[in-house]
């Protein structure tokens, strides 16, 4: 399959097998197993401290120390959008320069952006509603404008698997609606979208499948089946029961 910005998509499922990620000998993600088919739009939800961002960072390759295995993910098939708070907006670059970092695998460290690639940057910015912002410094952008530019960078990466960590924090309703259109286009084009979010209302309205995580998998499947009151209560209980002094699980 070929998307609107160019690039081939190959069918590939993501398989998480008995994954445990720990800090200071305590699991942040504990014995997680899941199979995610190519083209799924999956929301990863759960209480604060439940391991959502840890899971996404592990899938993205940011965290490399874990037990178990992850299949179907390679650096050249993942586009990763971290939480906006992790971006240093004081760095003196323009919007077009930020978006062009999505071409890193094509450019390497030394090559300049070609005219053809520059046109791709312009199309990506137009797709997220940022025409005319190419030469704006990123530290002059609003939260919503910055998030649009980060989505444009993901568009430019043009990978079949997209990881989004809290993509809708501190943005206005118009930006939320516009970026949802972008995600739905990815979903229609058979890209796999894994999205960490705390907005259960949004998940119920838009996301076909959900993984409810409270260090352990509480439930995984169709969103309407996963986000029940009983499951959410159980997830809260798991989170509240965390004991920092508990012994490390050796199983």
N, C-alpha and C positions, 0 to 999 in steps of 0.2 A: 504494500500500500504506500502511496505517496501523498504527503500532506501539502497544504497550500504554499508552504515556504520552500519546498524542495526537500528531498531525502527519502530513502526507502525505509519501510518498517518491516521487520521480520517478526514472526509470531514467536513469543517466548513467555512462558509462565514463570512466576516467582514462587519458589518453594522455601519455606522457613521450617527447619527441622530441629525441634527440641532446643530452641535458642535460649540461652541464658547469658545475660550481660550483668556484670556485677561491679560495684564500687566499694572499696574497703571491705571486701569479702561479704557483701550483702547484695542480693539480686535486685536490680532495677527492672529487669525483664526476666521472667522465670519460666523455663520449660515451655516456650511458645512454639506451637506448630501450626502452620497455616499454608494453604495453597491458593495463590492469587492468579487467576487466569488473565491472559493477555486481553487488554481492553476494559478491564474492570475499573470502576470508580469507587474506591474504598475509603471510607472515613475511619480514622483511628481516633477513638474517643475514650474518655475515662477521667477519673479524678486527678487533681493536681498531684504530681509526684508518682503517678501511676505507671510511668515508663514510656509515655507516648513519644516524646522527642528523643529519648534514648533509643527507642526502636528505630525511628526514622534515621537518626544519625548513624546507626549501625548499618542499616540498609544502604545508606549513602556512602559508606566507607570512611566516615569521619571517626567512628569508633571501630577499632580493629581487634580489640581483645574481647573475645567471647567464646562460649562453648556452644556446641551444636554446629549447624551448617546453614548456609544460605545459597540457593541455586538460582540461576537465571539473571544475576546482576553482575555487570561489568562496568568499569569506569566509563567506557565509550557508549553505553546504552542508557545512562541515567542522566536526567536533568534534575538538579536539586535546588530548591529555593528555601534557604534557611529563614529563621525568624528575622524580621527586619531589624530588630534591636541588635543583632550580631554584626550588622554592616556598619563600618566606620564611614559615616557621611562627611567627615571632615577632610577626607582624602580629596585633593584638588583634581577631580576629573569631571568631564561633561557627561550628559546623559548618553550620547552616542558612544563615548568611550566605555561607559559602564556596560551598555548593551553589547558592544563588540566583544567583551570578554566571553560571551557565549560562543565565540568562534575559536576558543583557545585550542581545541583539538585539531582544528584546521590550520591555525596560524603558527602554533608553537610560540617560542619566545622572541623570535627575531623578525618574522615576516610582517609586513605592513598590510593593512586592510585594502583589498583590491576594490576597484570600482563596482564590480559585480557584488562583492560582499557588502559594500556600503549600501547598495540598493536593497539588499536583504535586510540590513539594519533599519532602513527607512520603512520597509514594508512591515517589519515587526513592530515598530513604534506606531505606525498607523493602525495596526490591528488592535492595539490597546488604547487608542485614543490620544496619542502623544505626538501627533504631527506638529512640527515647528518647535519641538523641545530639544532638538538634537544638540544644540550648543549651550544649553542651560547647565550650570553647575549643579551637581546632585545635592549640594548643601542648601540650595535655594528651593528645593521641591517640597511640597506638602507630603504628608504621609501617604495619601492616596496616589499622588503622582509618582512618588518613589516606588510604591508597590507596582504600579503599572509598568515602570521601567524594568523592574525585576522580572515581571512576567514576560516582557519583550525579550529579555535575555534568555529566558527559558525557551521561548518560541524559537530563537535563533539557534539554540543548542540542538533542536530538532531530533530529540531522542525518543525512543518508544516508551520509556518508563519515566514518569514525572513524580517527584517527591516534593510535597509542599508542607512546610511546617508553619502552622498558624498563619495562613496567607491573608486572613481578613482582619487582623488586629489593627485597630486605630485607623480605619479607612471609612470614608463616607458611603452612603447608600448607593449613590450613582456608580462609584468605583466598584463596589461589591457586585452590583448588577452586571456591569461591563465585564469584570473578570470572571464572573460565573459563565457568561457567554463563551469566553475563551476556553474555560475548562470543559464545557459541554461540547465544544468543537473538538477538543482533544478526545473526549470520550466517543464521539461519533466516528472519529478517524481511527478508532481501535488502539489508542494509546492507553497504557495503564497509568492511572492516577491514584496515588496514595497520599491522603491528606490528613494531617493532624489538625484537629480543631476542637474547641470547647463549646461551640455553638450547636447545641443539639437541635434547635429549631431549624437551622439551616440544613443540618444533616437529614432530618426527617423529610424536609421538602425536596432536597436535591440528590442525595447520595443513595444509590441503589443498595449498596452493601456497607456494613459496618463491622469493625473489630472493637469490642469493648474490653479495654485493658486496664487492669489494676495490679500491675506487675505480672500477674497471671492472666491468661485469657478467660474472661468471664463468659463471653459468647462471641460468635463469629458467624455472619451470614446476612440474610436479608435484613435491611435496617429496621423494618417494622417488627420483625421477630426479635431483634437484638435489643433495641432500646425500649424495653418494657420497664415498668416501675419496679418489678421484682429484681431484674438484672441490675438496674441502676442502684437500688438499695444494697444489693450484694457487693457491687463495686465499691461503694462508699464504705462498707464494713471492712472490706479487704484493705482499703487505704488506711482507715483509722486503726487497724490492728497491727500496723507495721511496728516492729520492735528493733531499734537500732542495735540492741545488745544481744539479739538472738544469734545462735550459732549458724554458721554457713551450712546450707543444704548440700550434702554430699551425694545425693541421689541423681 
